[in-house]
Amino acid sequence: MDKWLLNPPVAFLIVFVFFLILGLLLSRLSYRSKKEPAPGSGKPYACGEDIQDHLSQPDYSQFFPFAFYFTIAHVATLMVTTVPAETIETLIIALVYIGALTVGLFILLRR
């Protein structure tokens, strides 16, 4: 059996060429308008409203602290569960790391 076909770059090229050919063949089935596009078809649409002067703009100022909190919490959990406890040096480094993460969380979520 040819093992060079299982090489990742060769497999990637084979799949890429396959989907390129498939995309070109299926593009013939796609709907294309024969006439010019409508004058407003390139503008953003928000339920029939003009969104240039729209008052609804999301505020992410409260989202990012919680996103950082969950990121730090997951990294801390990963650190606790994957550090081997056989040697005291790695356990001390992990505990210092968890302590620094705890201080960082208190600083992040202080009001």
N, C-alpha and C positions, 0 to 999 in steps of 0.2 A: 504494500500500500504506500502511496506517496505521502510522506509525512510533511512535505513542504507546504501542502494545502492547509495544514493545521497551524502553520506559523501565523501569529497574530497580524502582521502587516499584510500578508497575502490574503487571509480570510477577510480582513477589513476591505481590501480592494475589491474582492469578489462580491461582497455584500453591497459595497458602494456602487459598483458598476451595475449590479442587478437592480437596485432601487433607482438609479439614474435612468436606466432603460425603461423600467416600469413607470416612472414619472413622466417620461416623454411620451410613452404610449397612452397613458391615461389622460394626458393633457389634451388629447384630441377629443375626449369626451366632455371636457369642461365647457360650461356655457360662457360664451363671449357675446356681448352685445354688438350688433352690427352698426348701431348708430352712436352718436357722441354721448358721453356720460352727462347726466343731469348737472346743472351748475352747482348744486350744493352737495354733490355726492362725495366730495373729498373732505368735507368739513366734519368735525366731531359732532356726534348726535347724543343728546341726553333727553330722551322722552319728548321730543318735539320742542325742547327749549334751547335757546341760544346760550351756550355755556361760556361765552367770553366774560360776561358780567355775572356769573352765577355765584350765589352766596354760599353754596354748599361746597366747602373745601375741607377735606379731612385734616384733622390735627393729630399727628403722631407723637406729640410730646409725652404723652403718658404711656404709649406703647413701647418705646425703646428701653426705658428702665426695666420693664417686666421681661422684655426679650433678653436683655443682658442678664437679668436675674436667672431665668431658666437656663440660659447657656452656661452660666457659671455653676449652677446647681448640677447640671448634667455632667460637666467636666469634673466636678468634685466627686460625684458618685462614681464616675468611671475611674478616677484616681483611687478611691477607697477600695473598689472591688478588684482592681487589677494589680495593685502593689503587693508583692510577696512579703509575707510577715516573718519569713525565716530569719532574715538578718535585721539587726537593730538599726543599722544605718539607713536602710531603705524605709523602715517604718518611721524613723525620726524625720526624714525628708518629707514623707507623705503627710505626717502630722503638721509639720511647719507649713506645707503647701495648703492644707485644709484650713489652718489657722489664718493664713493670709487671705484665702478666699472668703472666709467668714468676715474678716475685717472689711474686705472689699464690698461684700454684700451690705454690711451695715452702712458703709459710706454711700453706696449707690442708692439705697432706699431710705436714707435719712430725710427728714422733712424740716 
